[in-house]
Amino acid sequence: VHHIVSIDEFEKGWACMIEKYGLQTNAFLTQLYEVRGKWAKPYFMGVFCAKMTSTQRSESANHLLKGYVPPGCPMHLFIRQYEKMQFDGNSEESYQEKRTKLGGIVLKQKIPVEVHASQVYTRTMFEKFGEALYVCGSYDLVEVKPQLEYIARHIKFQSREKWCKNEFVISLSETANEFRS
């Protein structure tokens, strides 16, 4: 679900899953499919969602809060425990910043985007960024028309699911610094 990039790919993957596990009559999945435009990434990839939080993020915050505040506690205890939770969070953030300054960050490729990320992220966040940067290297780029059109093909396209999109055509504009996929 997290790596699907087109509606067509989502539809093929969904159909394959339903058929593979014999879930054609499953009421929950039928209902979930009907509202796919609200949760499946390909249906809202072009929508700008700044400052919107997801249900998952909200549930994570609730879970964290439940670890500090017992159910049915009085308001003064809630406030005290909430402040303790914030203090612990700030302490963890300070710890990560100190860890970054003392331990430093190891650059693997020393490319400009990696150097910039090493300057703005804590060590832990930089490690997550590094993993994402590594995944980006999973595609081979083939030049079709010099400086105008390329094909990006996943390096493991033979072993991936048949419904996964493994190849992308990237077109560059001659007049502007724009590209289309």
C-alpha positions in Angstrom: 0.0 0.0 0.0 2.8 2.4 0.8 4.7 2.0 -2.4 1.9 2.1 -4.9 2.2 5.2 -7.1 -0.7 5.0 -9.5 -4.5 4.4 -9.4 -4.1 1.6 -12.0 -1.4 -0.1 -9.9 -3.6 0.1 -6.8 -6.6 -1.3 -8.7 -4.6 -4.2 -10.1 -3.0 -4.9 -6.7 -6.3 -4.8 -4.9 -7.9 -7.2 -7.4 -5.0 -9.5 -7.1 -5.2 -9.5 -3.3 -8.9 -10.2 -3.3 -8.6 -13.0 -5.7 -5.5 -14.6 -4.1 -7.2 -14.8 -0.7 -10.8 -15.4 -1.8 -12.1 -12.2 -0.2 -14.7 -11.3 -2.8 -17.6 -11.5 -0.2 -15.7 -9.9 2.7 -18.0 -7.1 3.9 -15.2 -5.1 5.6 -12.9 -5.1 2.6 -15.8 -4.2 0.3 -16.7 -1.3 2.5 -13.0 -0.3 2.8 -12.6 -0.4 -1.0 -15.7 1.9 -1.5 -13.9 4.6 0.5 -10.5 4.1 -1.0 -10.3 7.7 -2.1 -10.0 8.7 1.5 -7.1 6.4 2.4 -5.3 5.0 -0.7 -2.4 7.2 -1.6 -2.7 7.2 -5.4 -6.2 8.8 -5.1 -4.9 11.9 -3.3 -1.2 12.2 -4.3 -1.7 15.5 -6.0 -3.5 17.1 -3.0 -1.5 19.4 -0.8 -2.2 18.5 2.9 0.1 20.8 4.9 -0.4 20.7 8.7 -3.0 17.9 8.5 -2.5 15.1 10.9 -3.4 11.5 10.1 -5.5 9.2 12.3 -2.4 7.1 12.8 -0.6 10.1 14.3 -3.5 10.9 16.6 -3.7 7.3 17.8 0.0 7.3 18.5 -0.4 10.5 20.6 -3.3 8.9 22.5 -1.2 5.8 23.2 1.6 7.9 24.5 -0.7 9.9 26.7 -2.2 6.7 28.2 1.2 5.7 29.3 1.4 8.8 31.5 -2.1 9.5 32.5 -4.2 6.8 34.3 -7.9 6.6 33.2 -10.3 8.6 35.3 -7.6 10.7 37.0 -8.4 14.2 38.4 -7.6 17.3 36.3 -4.6 18.4 38.5 -3.0 15.0 38.0 -3.7 15.0 34.3 -1.9 18.4 34.0 1.1 17.2 36.1 1.5 14.0 34.0 1.0 15.9 30.7 3.9 18.2 31.7 6.0 15.2 32.6 5.3 13.7 29.2 6.4 17.0 27.5 9.5 17.2 29.6 10.4 13.6 28.7 9.8 14.4 25.0 12.0 17.5 25.2 14.7 15.5 27.0 14.7 12.9 24.3 15.0 15.6 21.6 17.9 17.2 23.5 19.5 13.8 23.8 19.3 13.2 20.1 20.7 16.7 19.3 23.7 16.1 21.7 24.2 12.6 20.3 24.4 14.1 16.8 26.9 16.8 17.9 29.1 14.4 19.9 29.0 11.3 17.6 28.7 13.1 14.3 27.0 11.8 11.2 28.7 9.4 8.8 28.2 10.4 5.1 28.0 7.4 2.8 28.0 9.1 -0.6 28.9 12.8 0.1 26.4 14.0 -2.4 24.9 17.5 -1.9 21.5 16.3 -0.7 23.1 14.0 1.9 25.5 16.8 3.1 22.5 19.2 3.5 20.4 16.6 5.3 23.3 15.9 7.7 23.3 19.6 8.7 19.6 19.9 9.4 18.6 16.5 10.8 19.5 14.8 14.1 21.5 11.6 13.8 18.4 9.3 14.1 16.4 11.3 11.5 19.4 11.4 9.2 19.6 7.6 9.4 15.9 7.4 8.3 16.7 9.8 5.5 19.6 7.7 4.5 17.4 4.6 4.2 14.9 6.5 2.0 17.8 7.8 -0.1 19.1 4.2 -0.5 15.6 3.0 -1.8 15.7 5.8 -4.4 18.7 4.1 -5.8 16.6 1.0 -6.7 16.0 2.3 -10.2 18.2 2.3 -13.3 17.9 5.3 -15.6 18.0 4.8 -19.4 18.3 7.8 -21.6 15.8 7.5 -24.5 16.1 10.9 -26.1 19.2 12.8 -25.0 18.3 15.3 -22.2 14.5 15.0 -23.0 13.2 11.5 -22.1 14.3 8.8 -19.8 13.0 5.5 -18.5 13.5 4.7 -14.8 13.2 0.9 -14.3 13.3 -0.9 -10.9 16.4 -3.0 -10.6 14.4 -6.0 -9.3 11.5 -5.7 -11.7 11.6 -9.5 -12.5 11.0 -10.5 -8.9 8.3 -7.9 -8.0 4.5 -8.5 -8.1 3.1 -8.4 -11.6 0.8 -5.6 -10.8 3.6 -3.3 -9.5 4.6 -0.5 -11.7 8.3 -1.1 -12.4 9.0 1.3 -15.2 8.4 5.1 -15.4 8.8 7.4 -18.4 10.3 10.7 -17.4 9.9 13.6 -19.9 11.8 16.9 -19.5 10.6 20.2 -20.9 13.0 21.9 -23.3 11.9 25.4 -22.3 11.4 25.2 -18.6 13.0 23.3 -15.7 10.1 20.9 -15.4 9.7 17.2 -15.8 6.7 14.8 -16.0 6.5 11.2 -15.0 
